[in-house]
Amino acid sequence: MIRTATIQDLDEICRIEKLCFKKERYSEEFILYLLENQNNYSAVFEENKKIAGYIIASFHKNTARIISLAVHPAHRKKGIGEKLLNSAEEKAKKLKMKNITLEVAKENMDAVNFYLSKRYKIDGLIKDYYGIGKGAYRMSKNL
Ligand SMILES: CC(C)(COP(=O)(O)OP(=O)(O)OC[C@H]1O[C@@H](n2cnc3c(N)ncnc32)[C@H](O)[C@@H]1OP(=O)(O)O)[C@@H](O)C(=O)NCCC(=O)NCCS
Protein backbone atom coordinates (compact mmCIF):
# COMPACT_ATOMS: atom_id res chain seq x y z
CA MET A 1 0.00 0.00 0.00
CA ILE A 2 1.23 3.48 -0.86
CA ARG A 3 0.59 6.27 1.61
CA THR A 4 1.82 9.79 2.23
CA ALA A 5 5.04 9.90 4.23
CA THR A 6 5.17 11.83 7.50
CA ILE A 7 8.05 12.92 9.72
CA GLN A 8 7.27 9.83 11.88
CA ASP A 9 8.68 7.79 8.96
CA LEU A 10 12.04 9.61 9.06
CA ASP A 11 14.00 6.81 10.83
CA GLU A 12 12.72 4.07 8.51
CA ILE A 13 13.33 6.17 5.41
CA CYS A 14 16.89 6.96 6.55
CA ARG A 15 17.50 3.26 7.26
CA ILE A 16 16.53 2.37 3.68
CA GLU A 17 18.49 5.31 2.29
CA LYS A 18 21.63 4.03 4.10
CA LEU A 19 21.14 0.51 2.74
CA CYS A 20 20.66 1.80 -0.81
CA PHE A 21 23.21 4.55 -1.23
CA LYS A 22 26.84 4.83 -0.20
CA LYS A 23 28.62 8.17 0.09
CA GLU A 24 26.33 10.18 -2.14
CA ARG A 25 23.31 9.79 0.10
CA TYR A 26 21.25 12.54 1.70
CA SER A 27 21.68 13.43 5.37
CA GLU A 28 18.91 12.83 7.90
CA GLU A 29 18.52 16.60 8.27
CA PHE A 30 18.01 17.02 4.54
CA ILE A 31 15.42 14.21 4.38
CA LEU A 32 13.56 15.79 7.29
CA TYR A 33 13.61 19.12 5.45
CA LEU A 34 12.20 17.39 2.35
CA LEU A 35 9.44 15.63 4.33
CA GLU A 36 8.44 18.86 6.06
CA ASN A 37 8.07 20.72 2.77
CA GLN A 38 4.35 20.51 2.01
CA ASN A 39 5.01 21.34 -1.65
CA ASN A 40 6.89 18.07 -2.13
CA TYR A 41 5.31 14.69 -2.81
CA SER A 42 6.60 12.19 -0.23
CA ALA A 43 5.23 8.65 -0.17
CA VAL A 44 6.13 5.27 1.27
CA PHE A 45 5.24 1.74 0.26
CA GLU A 46 4.14 -0.14 3.38
CA GLU A 47 3.78 -3.90 3.76
CA ASN A 48 2.70 -5.45 7.08
CA LYS A 49 3.30 -2.07 8.78
CA LYS A 50 6.92 -2.03 7.56
CA ILE A 51 8.21 0.47 5.04
CA ALA A 52 9.74 -1.25 1.98
CA GLY A 53 10.46 1.83 -0.11
CA TYR A 54 9.88 5.55 -0.52
CA ILE A 55 9.85 8.34 -3.06
CA ILE A 56 10.23 12.11 -2.74
CA ALA A 57 9.49 14.45 -5.64
CA SER A 58 9.37 18.22 -6.01
CA PHE A 59 7.52 20.46 -8.47
CA HIS A 60 8.72 23.66 -10.03
CA LYS A 61 7.10 25.55 -12.91
CA ASN A 62 6.21 22.80 -15.42
CA THR A 63 8.69 20.24 -14.21
CA ALA A 64 8.49 17.54 -11.57
CA ARG A 65 11.74 16.18 -10.19
CA ILE A 66 12.41 12.85 -8.49
CA ILE A 67 14.64 13.79 -5.58
CA SER A 68 14.92 10.28 -4.19
CA LEU A 69 13.51 6.82 -4.86
CA ALA A 70 14.70 3.72 -3.04
CA VAL A 71 13.41 0.23 -2.35
CA HIS A 72 14.82 -1.95 0.45
CA PRO A 73 17.22 -4.49 -1.15
CA ALA A 74 15.15 -7.40 0.20
CA HIS A 75 12.03 -6.09 -1.55
CA ARG A 76 13.36 -5.30 -5.03
CA LYS A 77 12.06 -6.64 -8.34
CA LYS A 78 8.54 -6.98 -6.98
CA GLY A 79 7.16 -3.89 -8.66
CA ILE A 80 7.41 -1.59 -5.62
CA GLY A 81 9.72 0.90 -7.36
CA GLU A 82 7.36 1.02 -10.30
CA LYS A 83 4.32 1.65 -8.05
CA LEU A 84 6.10 4.46 -6.20
CA LEU A 85 7.26 6.06 -9.46
CA ASN A 86 3.76 5.79 -10.95
CA SER A 87 2.27 7.47 -7.88
CA ALA A 88 4.66 10.44 -8.21
CA GLU A 89 3.92 10.69 -11.95
CA GLU A 90 0.16 10.72 -11.21
CA LYS A 91 0.63 13.50 -8.69
CA ALA A 92 2.72 15.46 -11.23
CA LYS A 93 0.01 15.04 -13.88
CA LYS A 94 -2.64 16.29 -11.44
CA LEU A 95 -0.47 19.35 -10.87
CA LYS A 96 -0.31 19.80 -14.67
CA MET A 97 3.45 19.25 -14.86
CA LYS A 98 4.69 18.79 -18.42
CA ASN A 99 7.68 16.58 -17.68
CA ILE A 100 9.55 14.78 -14.94
CA THR A 101 13.33 14.73 -14.48
CA LEU A 102 15.93 13.07 -12.27
CA GLU A 103 19.65 12.53 -11.88
CA VAL A 104 21.13 9.07 -11.41
CA ALA A 105 24.76 8.04 -10.85
CA LYS A 106 26.12 6.81 -14.17
CA GLU A 107 27.42 3.56 -12.67
CA ASN A 108 24.02 2.80 -11.10
CA MET A 109 22.94 0.68 -14.06
CA ASP A 110 20.13 -1.01 -12.13
CA ALA A 111 18.43 2.33 -11.67
CA VAL A 112 19.29 3.59 -15.19
CA ASN A 113 17.74 0.42 -16.68
CA PHE A 114 14.75 0.71 -14.38
CA TYR A 115 14.04 4.25 -15.64
CA LEU A 116 14.69 3.29 -19.29
CA SER A 117 12.10 0.52 -18.89
CA LYS A 118 9.68 3.20 -17.65
CA ARG A 119 10.21 5.17 -20.88
CA TYR A 120 12.56 7.78 -19.42
CA LYS A 121 15.31 8.94 -21.78
CA ILE A 122 18.88 10.02 -21.08
CA ASP A 123 19.24 13.75 -21.78
CA GLY A 124 22.92 14.00 -20.97
CA LEU A 125 25.79 13.29 -18.64
CA ILE A 126 26.58 15.75 -15.84
CA LYS A 127 30.28 15.44 -15.08
CA ASP A 128 31.32 15.28 -11.39
CA TYR A 129 27.68 15.59 -10.23
CA TYR A 130 28.26 13.47 -7.10
CA GLY A 131 31.90 14.55 -6.64
CA ILE A 132 35.08 14.39 -8.68
CA GLY A 133 34.88 11.56 -11.21
CA LYS A 134 31.32 10.69 -10.19
CA GLY A 135 29.08 11.62 -13.06
CA ALA A 136 25.32 11.42 -13.28
CA TYR A 137 22.88 11.00 -16.11
CA ARG A 138 20.04 13.46 -16.32
CA MET A 139 16.96 11.54 -17.39
CA SER A 140 13.46 12.75 -18.19
CA LYS A 141 10.06 11.77 -19.48
CA ASN A 142 7.22 13.84 -20.92
CA LEU A 143 4.00 13.48 -18.96
C1 LIG B 1 15.83 1.41 -8.89
C2 LIG B 1 14.91 0.75 -7.85
C3 LIG B 1 14.14 1.86 -7.14
C4 LIG B 1 13.93 -0.18 -8.57
O1 LIG B 1 13.02 -0.68 -7.62
P1 LIG B 1 12.32 -2.13 -7.76
O2 LIG B 1 11.21 -2.17 -6.78
O3 LIG B 1 13.33 -3.20 -7.71
O4 LIG B 1 11.78 -2.05 -9.26
P2 LIG B 1 10.51 -2.79 -9.82
O5 LIG B 1 10.42 -4.16 -9.25
O6 LIG B 1 9.32 -1.91 -9.69
O7 LIG B 1 10.92 -2.87 -11.33
C5 LIG B 1 9.99 -2.68 -12.32
C6 LIG B 1 10.59 -2.94 -13.64
O8 LIG B 1 11.74 -2.11 -13.88
C7 LIG B 1 12.70 -2.83 -14.65
N1 LIG B 1 13.93 -3.00 -13.88
C8 LIG B 1 14.09 -2.88 -12.54
N2 LIG B 1 15.37 -3.10 -12.21
C9 LIG B 1 16.02 -3.39 -13.37
C10 LIG B 1 17.35 -3.72 -13.67
N3 LIG B 1 18.28 -3.86 -12.73
N4 LIG B 1 17.67 -3.92 -14.96
C11 LIG B 1 16.74 -3.82 -15.93
N5 LIG B 1 15.46 -3.51 -15.69
C12 LIG B 1 15.11 -3.31 -14.41
C13 LIG B 1 12.05 -4.11 -14.99
O9 LIG B 1 11.32 -3.95 -16.18
C14 LIG B 1 11.11 -4.33 -13.84
O10 LIG B 1 10.08 -5.18 -14.17
P3 LIG B 1 10.20 -6.78 -13.96
O11 LIG B 1 9.44 -7.04 -12.70
O12 LIG B 1 9.55 -7.28 -15.19
O13 LIG B 1 11.67 -7.13 -13.85
C15 LIG B 1 15.73 -0.11 -6.85
O14 LIG B 1 16.60 -0.96 -7.56
C16 LIG B 1 16.54 0.68 -5.84
O15 LIG B 1 16.04 1.10 -4.80
N6 LIG B 1 17.83 0.91 -6.11
C17 LIG B 1 18.73 1.60 -5.19
C18 LIG B 1 18.37 3.03 -5.05
C19 LIG B 1 18.41 3.73 -6.37
O16 LIG B 1 19.30 3.49 -7.17
N7 LIG B 1 17.43 4.62 -6.59
C20 LIG B 1 17.32 5.40 -7.80
C21 LIG B 1 18.31 6.49 -7.81
S1 LIG B 1 17.59 7.97 -8.42
The ligand as a Tripos MOL2 file, in Angstrom:
@<TRIPOS>MOLECULE
LIG
   48    50     1     0     0
SMALL
NO_CHARGES

@<TRIPOS>ATOM
      1 C1         15.8290    1.4100   -8.8890 C.3       1 LIG1
      2 C2         14.9110    0.7540   -7.8520 C.3       1 LIG1
      3 C3         14.1400    1.8560   -7.1370 C.3       1 LIG1
      4 C4         13.9290   -0.1830   -8.5710 C.3       1 LIG1
      5 O1         13.0180   -0.6800   -7.6180 O.3       1 LIG1
      6 P1         12.3210   -2.1330   -7.7600 P.3       1 LIG1
      7 O2         11.2130   -2.1680   -6.7780 O.co2     1 LIG1
      8 O3         13.3310   -3.2000   -7.7050 O.co2     1 LIG1
      9 O4         11.7830   -2.0490   -9.2560 O.3       1 LIG1
     10 P2         10.5100   -2.7890   -9.8210 P.3       1 LIG1
     11 O5         10.4230   -4.1620   -9.2540 O.co2     1 LIG1
     12 O6          9.3220   -1.9100   -9.6950 O.co2     1 LIG1
     13 O7         10.9230   -2.8650  -11.3270 O.3       1 LIG1
     14 C5          9.9880   -2.6790  -12.3230 C.3       1 LIG1
     15 C6         10.5920   -2.9440  -13.6430 C.3       1 LIG1
     16 O8         11.7440   -2.1110  -13.8760 O.3       1 LIG1
     17 C7         12.6980   -2.8310  -14.6450 C.3       1 LIG1
     18 N1         13.9350   -3.0030  -13.8830 N.ar      1 LIG1
     19 C8         14.0850   -2.8790  -12.5420 C.ar      1 LIG1
     20 N2         15.3750   -3.1030  -12.2070 N.ar      1 LIG1
     21 C9         16.0200   -3.3850  -13.3680 C.ar      1 LIG1
     22 C10        17.3480   -3.7230  -13.6740 C.ar      1 LIG1
     23 N3         18.2830   -3.8590  -12.7310 N.pl3     1 LIG1
     24 N4         17.6740   -3.9220  -14.9580 N.ar      1 LIG1
     25 C11        16.7440   -3.8180  -15.9340 C.ar      1 LIG1
     26 N5         15.4640   -3.5120  -15.6950 N.ar      1 LIG1
     27 C12        15.1060   -3.3070  -14.4140 C.ar      1 LIG1
     28 C13        12.0530   -4.1130  -14.9950 C.3       1 LIG1
     29 O9         11.3210   -3.9470  -16.1830 O.3       1 LIG1
     30 C14        11.1130   -4.3250  -13.8430 C.3       1 LIG1
     31 O10        10.0820   -5.1780  -14.1700 O.3       1 LIG1
     32 P3         10.2040   -6.7850  -13.9610 P.3       1 LIG1
     33 O11         9.4350   -7.0390  -12.6980 O.co2     1 LIG1
     34 O12         9.5490   -7.2800  -15.1880 O.co2     1 LIG1
     35 O13        11.6670   -7.1300  -13.8460 O.co2     1 LIG1
     36 C15        15.7260   -0.1090   -6.8490 C.3       1 LIG1
     37 O14        16.5980   -0.9650   -7.5640 O.3       1 LIG1
     38 C16        16.5380    0.6830   -5.8420 C.2       1 LIG1
     39 O15        16.0400    1.1020   -4.8000 O.2       1 LIG1
     40 N6         17.8340    0.9100   -6.1120 N.am      1 LIG1
     41 C17        18.7340    1.5980   -5.1910 C.3       1 LIG1
     42 C18        18.3700    3.0330   -5.0520 C.3       1 LIG1
     43 C19        18.4120    3.7320   -6.3710 C.2       1 LIG1
     44 O16        19.3020    3.4860   -7.1740 O.2       1 LIG1
     45 N7         17.4270    4.6220   -6.5930 N.am      1 LIG1
     46 C20        17.3190    5.3970   -7.7990 C.3       1 LIG1
     47 C21        18.3150    6.4930   -7.8150 C.3       1 LIG1
     48 S1         17.5900    7.9740   -8.4210 S.3       1 LIG1
@<TRIPOS>BOND
     1     1     2 1
     2     2     3 1
     3     2     4 1
     4     2    36 1
     5     4     5 1
     6     5     6 1
     7     6     7 2
     8     6     8 1
     9     6     9 1
    10     9    10 1
    11    10    11 2
    12    10    12 1
    13    10    13 1
    14    13    14 1
    15    14    15 1
    16    15    16 1
    17    15    30 1
    18    16    17 1
    19    17    18 1
    20    17    28 1
    21    18    19 ar
    22    18    27 ar
    23    19    20 ar
    24    20    21 ar
    25    21    22 ar
    26    21    27 ar
    27    22    23 1
    28    22    24 ar
    29    24    25 ar
    30    25    26 ar
    31    26    27 ar
    32    28    29 1
    33    28    30 1
    34    30    31 1
    35    31    32 1
    36    32    33 2
    37    32    34 1
    38    32    35 1
    39    36    37 1
    40    36    38 1
    41    38    39 2
    42    38    40 1
    43    40    41 1
    44    41    42 1
    45    42    43 1
    46    43    44 2
    47    43    45 1
    48    45    46 1
    49    46    47 1
    50    47    48 1
@<TRIPOS>SUBSTRUCTURE
     1 LIG1         1 GROUP 0 **** ****
